[in-house]
Amino acid sequence: DMGGSKDPSNQMNYTPSSNSLHGKLLHKYDEIVLGYTSPTCSAHCRYCYRLDLFNKDTGKTSVRPEELRDYIKHYNETLEGNDGIDPATGERRFPIRELLLSGGDIMVLPNKTLYRFAVAAGQAGVHLLRFGTKEIAFRPARFDDAMMETFKMVHEEYPHMHFNIVSHYTHADEFLLRDMDGNYIRNENGPGYVWLDAAKDAVDRLNALPFVTIENQTPIIQKVNDKEEDIRILHEELRRMGVKFKYLFQGRDIEGHKSFSLPVEEAWSIHNNAMKGLSDTARSRFSMSTEWGKMEVVSIIDPLKDDEANFGAVPMVIQA
């Protein structure tokens, strides 16, 4: 079933209209810009809402580091020159302080390109530089000493800019070791489970840098990670290893999504039950992505009356 949206959440409504930047970046929230840095990943997930970047259906394309730098500088300088007021609407706006390098996957690019993007962010005065990546699950050996040295070089030039790795671990099978019976192996000398060496090395290298933090987010996917215990272990083990879980997302209505998405009521229930027994530092927020921004689903209202039963329960959301 190829039903679904070519451009989920109408992202192209939030890209600059100028020919030189159209489709190269996303500026939905005042304080953060997302740059499409790479047109590919190490694998293409069927549930990915960036399908249109890969198949070129909507006009999204890659951006150069200098284009991101110049856009951020021009936006912030214009805003500052107008005392923070948008001249078009008269509303108070806020400067760009974060840059998210995404794609595709920024980490499929060579270190010299990572360096160029990071330096461009530093030149633009960005406070927080975020790297959106599933490469840490696909190919953890990519996060090697050479990448850490690249990060250190940028940090020496821009010591006040923080790096944030936005990881995309979906299931604990991406980093935990199983025994011959298919069970996770518990650590002999402490809590938790045994990690695959390559996965642990990648996280340890990143955590060893004081200017780097790791946060995780993933959609909930039918028949992949839609069991409460799987979600709970994913949260527990990531938090134990210094990875903060940020969002668990409702699947987006991309083309061909129906085999992967759960009803929002069911997904919320799985997430809600999985959070029981976890401390606040290990929990995530269950969110939906809409054209207006991320919306946190905080509860499910009781099912409607019999004559409206076809509509099921109603999700209650707040803007996240």
C-alpha positions in Angstrom: 0.0 0.0 0.0 1.8 3.1 -1.2 -0.7 5.5 0.4 0.8 8.3 2.3 2.4 11.7 1.9 5.4 12.5 -0.3 6.4 15.3 2.1 5.3 14.5 5.6 4.4 17.5 7.8 4.7 19.7 4.7 8.4 20.3 5.4 8.9 22.1 2.1 6.8 24.9 3.5 9.7 25.7 5.8 12.5 25.9 3.4 13.8 29.3 2.0 12.1 30.3 -1.2 15.2 31.6 -2.8 16.5 29.5 -5.7 20.0 29.0 -4.2 18.7 27.6 -0.9 15.3 26.1 -1.8 15.1 22.5 -0.6 18.5 22.6 1.1 17.6 23.4 4.6 14.6 23.4 7.0 13.9 26.3 9.3 10.7 25.5 11.2 11.7 26.6 14.7 13.3 30.0 15.4 16.3 28.7 17.2 17.4 25.8 15.1 18.1 25.1 11.4 18.4 21.7 9.8 20.7 21.2 6.9 20.3 18.3 4.4 24.0 17.5 4.3 24.0 14.1 2.6 21.5 12.6 0.0 22.1 9.0 1.3 22.6 6.7 4.3 24.3 3.4 4.8 20.8 1.9 4.4 17.4 3.2 3.5 14.8 2.5 6.2 11.3 1.9 4.7 9.7 3.9 7.5 12.0 6.9 7.0 10.2 10.2 6.5 13.1 11.5 4.4 12.1 9.3 1.5 11.5 12.3 -0.7 15.2 13.4 -0.2 16.3 10.0 -1.6 13.9 9.8 -4.6 14.0 13.6 -5.4 10.1 13.8 -5.3 9.8 17.2 -3.6 12.9 19.2 -4.4 15.0 18.5 -1.3 18.7 18.4 -2.0 22.1 18.7 -0.3 23.5 21.9 1.1 27.1 23.2 1.3 28.7 24.2 4.6 29.2 27.8 3.4 25.5 28.1 2.5 24.4 27.1 6.0 26.9 29.5 7.6 25.8 32.4 5.4 22.1 31.7 6.0 22.5 31.6 9.8 24.7 34.8 9.9 22.4 36.7 7.6 19.3 35.7 9.6 20.7 36.5 12.9 22.2 39.8 11.8 18.9 40.9 10.2 17.0 40.0 13.3 19.4 41.8 15.6 19.3 44.9 13.4 15.5 44.9 13.8 15.6 44.5 17.6 14.3 40.9 17.3 11.1 41.8 15.5 10.1 40.1 12.3 9.4 43.0 9.9 6.9 40.9 7.9 4.7 40.0 10.8 5.7 42.4 13.7 6.2 39.4 15.9 9.1 38.7 18.3 11.5 36.2 16.9 14.6 34.5 18.3 18.1 34.0 16.8 19.4 30.7 15.4 21.5 29.0 18.1 21.5 25.4 17.0 22.4 23.7 13.7 21.3 20.1 13.0 23.3 18.3 10.3 21.2 15.6 8.9 20.2 14.2 5.6 20.4 11.4 4.8 23.2 10.8 7.3 25.9 13.2 7.9 28.2 10.5 9.1 28.5 8.7 5.8 30.6 11.7 4.7 34.4 11.8 5.2 36.0 13.5 8.2 37.2 16.4 6.1 33.6 17.2 5.2 32.5 16.9 8.8 35.2 19.4 9.6 34.0 21.8 7.0 30.4 21.7 8.3 31.6 22.0 11.9 33.8 25.0 11.2 31.0 26.7 9.2 28.8 26.2 12.3 31.5 27.8 14.5 31.9 30.7 12.1 28.2 31.3 12.2 28.3 31.5 16.0 26.2 28.4 16.7 25.9 27.4 20.3 25.0 23.7 19.8 26.0 21.6 16.7 23.9 18.5 16.4 24.7 15.4 14.2 21.6 13.3 13.3 22.8 9.8 12.6 21.9 6.1 12.5 25.4 5.3 11.4 26.2 4.6 15.0 23.9 1.6 14.7 24.6 0.7 11.1 28.4 1.1 11.2 29.7 1.9 14.7 33.3 1.5 13.6 32.8 4.8 11.7 33.1 6.5 15.2 36.8 5.8 15.4 39.9 7.7 16.7 40.1 9.7 13.4 36.6 11.1 13.9 37.4 12.0 17.5 40.5 13.8 16.4 38.4 15.7 13.9 36.0 16.8 16.7 38.9 17.8 18.9 40.4 20.0 16.1 37.1 21.8 15.8 36.8 22.1 19.6 40.2 23.8 19.7 39.0 26.4 17.3 35.5 26.9 18.8 35.8 25.7 22.4 32.4 27.1 23.4 30.4 25.2 20.8 28.9 22.0 22.1 28.5 18.8 20.0 25.3 16.8 20.3 25.0 13.3 18.6 21.4 12.6 17.9 21.6 8.8 17.6 18.9 6.6 16.1 19.0 3.3 17.9 15.7 1.5 17.3 16.1 -1.8 19.1 18.6 -3.1 21.6 19.6 -5.8 19.1 21.6 -3.1 17.4 24.1 -3.0 20.3 23.5 -5.9 22.7 25.0 -9.4 22.4 22.8 -12.5 22.5 23.7 -16.1 23.6 23.1 -19.2 21.6 19.5 -19.4 23.0 18.7 -15.9 21.8 18.9 -14.2 25.3 20.7 -11.0 26.1 23.8 -11.8 28.2 23.9 -10.1 31.6 27.2 -8.6 32.8 29.0 -10.8 35.3 30.3 -8.0 37.5 27.5 -5.5 37.6 24.1 -4.5 36.2 23.0 -4.4 32.6 23.8 -6.5 29.6 26.9 -7.2 27.5 27.3 -4.8 24.5 28.8 -5.7 21.1 32.4 -4.5 21.2 32.1 -2.1 18.2 28.9 -0.5 19.5 30.4 0.0 23.0 33.6 1.4 21.6 31.7 4.0 19.6 29.7 5.2 22.6 32.8 5.2 24.9 34.8 7.3 22.5 32.1 9.9 22.2 31.4 10.0 26.0 35.1 10.5 26.6 34.9 14.0 25.0 33.6 16.5 27.5 32.1 18.7 24.9 30.0 15.9 23.3 26.6 14.5 24.5 24.5 11.7 22.9 20.7 11.7 22.8 18.5 9.1 21.1 15.3 9.1 19.2 13.4 6.6 17.2 9.9 5.9 15.8 8.0 3.0 17.2 7.7 0.4 14.4 5.2 -2.4 14.0 6.8 -5.9 14.4 10.2 -4.3 15.1 10.2 -2.5 18.5 6.5 -2.6 19.4 6.8 -4.6 22.6 6.9 -3.0 26.0 9.9 -5.0 27.2 11.9 -4.2 24.1 11.3 -0.4 24.6 12.1 -0.6 28.3 15.5 -2.4 27.7 16.3 0.0 24.9 15.8 2.9 27.3 17.6 1.3 30.3 20.7 0.2 28.5 21.2 3.5 26.6 20.8 5.5 29.8 23.2 3.2 31.6 25.8 3.9 28.9 25.4 7.6 29.0 22.9 8.0 26.1 19.9 10.1 27.0 16.6 9.0 25.4 14.8 12.0 24.0 11.8 11.0 21.8 9.9 7.9 20.9 7.9 9.0 17.8 4.6 7.9 16.3 5.3 6.8 12.7 4.8 9.4 10.1 2.4 9.0 7.2 5.0 8.6 4.5 4.4 6.7 1.3 4.2 3.0 2.1 4.1 3.5 5.8 1.1 1.4 6.7 3.0 -1.8 7.2 5.2 -0.1 9.8 2.9 2.2 11.8 0.7 1.4 14.8 -2.5 3.3 15.7 -1.4 6.2 17.9 -3.5 4.9 20.8 -1.7 1.6 20.7 1.7 3.1 20.4 1.1 5.5 23.3 0.0 2.6 25.5 3.1 0.6 24.7 5.3 3.7 25.5 3.4 4.5 28.6 3.7 1.0 30.0 7.3 0.7 29.0 8.2 3.9 31.0 6.9 2.3 34.3 9.8 1.4 36.5 12.2 3.8 34.8 13.5 6.9 36.5 12.9 10.3 35.0 16.5 10.3 33.6 15.8 7.2 31.5 12.4 8.1 30.2 11.5 9.6 26.8 8.6 11.6 25.5 6.1 10.1 23.1 5.5 12.6 20.3 3.8 13.1 17.0 5.4 15.2 14.3 3.0 17.7 12.6 3.3 20.6 10.2 3.1 22.9 13.3 5.8 21.1 15.2 6.4 18.2 17.5 3.3 17.4 19.7 3.7 15.3 22.9 1.0 12.8 23.4 0.3 13.0 27.1 -2.8 10.8 27.5 -5.6 9.0 25.7 -9.2 10.2 26.4 -11.8 7.5 27.0 -13.4 6.0 23.9 -16.2 8.0 22.4 -19.9 7.1 22.6 -21.2 4.0 20.7 -22.4 6.1 17.7 -18.9 7.5 17.4 -17.0 4.3 18.2 -15.5 3.9 14.7 -13.2 6.8 15.6 -11.8 5.0 18.7 -10.0 6.8 21.4 -8.8 10.4 21.0 -5.1 11.3 21.7 -4.6 14.3 23.9 -1.5 16.3 22.7 0.5 19.2 23.9 3.1 21.0 21.9 6.6 19.7 22.7 
